[in-house]
Amino acid sequence: EKEGVYTRLAEDRFFDIFPCILVTGKGFPDLASRAIVHVLHMRFPNLPIYGICDCNPYGVAVLQTYTCGSHKRKLDGGYRYSVPIQWIGLRPSHLTNIKQQQHQGQALLTTTTNNTATNLPPQAFQALTELDRRKVSKLIVQCDNSTILNQDTKEELQTMLRSGFKVELEALHWLGMDYMCEWLEKTLLSIPLQSEPS
């Protein structure tokens, strides 16, 4: 989703750690960005497409643009460039096991992500605004009315509403400048392999 995160992953040569093709739409993707992802998918249909975004409703909406197009479907090719993108993070479920603890006299929020306890400071967690809540509710309705958006996405959005907070991807930098690559590699390695169609 974000150019800054893309740049960080490229500078850290994440593609050498985990063979992949990195693409960013710099926020909501334009038609060219969606088209190149679509062409790669058509050329390499067994290559999975994973998406990372902020843990907020607009991050999810960015990823859904790759699946469903934008609200201006008649102008941007509609479903023509749709791809089966999988939202792997940053997900609300990564941040639900939160406990308050004292660390050197300062309160930190402890989150459990991929069985690794990590500490994020309270300022990393921002309260959902009323506009955010309306956007989440709208996305949940879209999941109900779509054959493309899945139940898993709906459950994550409901978790976001219940928790009442959002977290940006850059918050992971609180855990060290190398943590983004480490987190992404562990997340990708935790995804079950799907058998190829015979």
Disulfide bonds with the S-S distance in Angstrom:
none
